[in-house]
Amino acid sequence: MREIRRRTRVVGAFPDGNSAINLAAARLRHIAGTRWSTKRYLNMELLTQRNAMIEPLLIVRRTLREQIGILQGRLLVIVRHARDLPE
């Protein structure tokens, strides 16, 4: 982006929109042809490893939530039954 801004200041006003697009496209072609295009800002392997570690935890969480739901249901039955008992 700095290069495009610099060239914009040098050239001044563009005659039309196509001239600006041509400048940006030329800069992108240059970047694609150099080592800058191979630089990675996010390592996907780390995300893959993270997901592999988290998946079992998600399964455990889902199972625990199901168990909690079952226990809550049983507790409700016990409380209702206790209300019906004579004192």
C-alpha positions in Angstrom: 0.0 0.0 0.0 2.9 2.4 0.8 4.2 1.9 -2.7 0.8 2.7 -4.3 0.5 5.8 -2.1 4.0 6.9 -3.0 3.4 6.5 -6.7 0.1 8.3 -6.4 1.8 11.3 -4.9 4.4 11.2 -7.7 1.9 10.8 -10.5 -0.7 13.1 -8.9 -4.2 12.8 -10.1 -5.1 9.8 -12.3 -6.7 10.6 -15.6 -9.4 7.9 -14.9 -10.2 5.0 -12.7 -8.6 2.5 -15.0 -5.2 4.1 -14.5 -5.4 3.7 -10.7 -6.5 0.1 -11.2 -3.6 -0.6 -13.6 -1.1 0.8 -11.0 -2.6 -1.4 -8.2 -2.6 -4.4 -10.5 1.0 -3.9 -11.5 2.0 -3.7 -7.9 0.1 -6.9 -7.1 1.7 -8.7 -10.0 5.1 -7.6 -8.7 4.3 -8.9 -5.2 3.0 -12.2 -6.6 6.3 -12.7 -8.5 8.6 -12.2 -5.5 9.2 -13.9 -2.2 6.7 -11.6 -0.5 3.9 -13.7 -1.9 5.2 -16.8 -0.1 5.2 -15.2 3.3 2.6 -16.7 5.6 1.1 -14.7 8.4 -0.9 -17.5 9.9 0.5 -21.0 10.5 -2.4 -23.3 9.6 -0.6 -26.3 11.2 -1.0 -24.7 14.6 -4.8 -24.3 14.0 -5.0 -28.0 13.0 -3.2 -29.1 16.1 -5.4 -26.8 18.3 -8.6 -28.3 16.7 -7.3 -31.8 17.3 -6.7 -31.0 20.9 -10.1 -29.2 21.4 -12.3 -31.8 19.7 -12.1 -34.4 22.6 -12.8 -31.6 25.1 -15.9 -30.6 23.1 -17.2 -34.2 23.2 -16.6 -34.3 27.0 -18.4 -31.0 27.4 -21.4 -32.2 25.4 -21.5 -35.4 27.4 -21.4 -33.5 30.7 -24.1 -31.2 29.6 -26.3 -34.2 28.7 -25.6 -35.8 32.1 -26.4 -32.6 33.9 -29.7 -32.4 32.0 -30.5 -35.9 33.0 -29.6 -35.2 36.7 -31.7 -32.0 36.7 -34.7 -34.0 35.3 -34.3 -36.6 38.1 -33.9 -33.9 40.7 -37.1 -32.3 39.5 -38.9 -35.7 39.9 -37.6 -36.1 43.4 -38.6 -32.6 44.4 -42.1 -33.1 43.0 -42.4 -36.4 44.7 -41.2 -34.9 48.0 -43.9 -32.2 47.8 -46.6 -34.8 47.5 -45.5 -36.7 50.6 -47.4 -36.0 53.8 -45.5 -34.3 56.6 
